[in-house]
Amino acid sequence: MDLLLTQKESDRFSAWLRHEAESNRGLIVQMEKMKSPSIEMLIKKNKQEIVAFLIVADKLDGTERVEISNS
């Protein structure tokens, strides 16, 4: 089973992660306007997801890539 991503797949996944982080930021802004104690848990969860998304995206973007050919 091949678990390595191609350059294109890695770039697309990183872009998706960053998009999800931005979407979560927008949700947080809207939830903070509600000022409900029950919303605080959702805000915390979304903030944690933003951190996770960006950590993985940064790792993908910072990975050195080497291609090997049989020439």
N, C-alpha and C positions, 0 to 999 in steps of 0.2 A: 504494500500500500504506500503510495507516494504522498507524503505530507508536506512537501515543499511547495511554496507558491511561486508562480512565475512572476517576473517583474510587473507585468500588467495586472495580475491578480492582486499582488501586494499593494500596488498603487491604488487600485479600486477599493480594496478593503480599507486602507488607511483613509481614503477620502470619505468612505461611508461612515467610518468611526467618527471622524471629525464633524460630519453632518449630523450624526446622532447627538453628539455633544452639544452642538449649537441648538438643536431642537429641544434638548433637555433644558438648556439655559432659558429658552423662550417659555417653556412650561413653568419653570421656577418663577419667572417674573409674574406670570399670570396667577400662580398659586399664592404667591406672597401678597397679592392684592386681596385675597379672600380672608386673611387674618383669622384662620380657624385653627385651634390646637390639633385637631385631627389631621390637618393638612401638613403640619410640621414634619411628621414621619415621611410623608411622600416627598417633601422638599429635600429632606436629608438623603433619602434613597436616590433621588435624581442627581444630587450633588456627588454622591459616591459613584454613580454610573458615569458622570462626566469625567471624573478623575480616572476611572478604569479605562474608558474609551480613549482618552488622551495618552495614557501610559502605553497602551498597546499600539496606538498610531505612531507615537514617537519611536517605539522599538522597531516597528516596521520600516519607518522612514530612515532610521539610523543603521539599519542592517547593511553590512557590506555585501555586495553581490559579486560572485565569481562565476563565470561561465566556462565550462570545459568542453572542448570539441575534440573529436577523434581524427583530426586532420594529420 
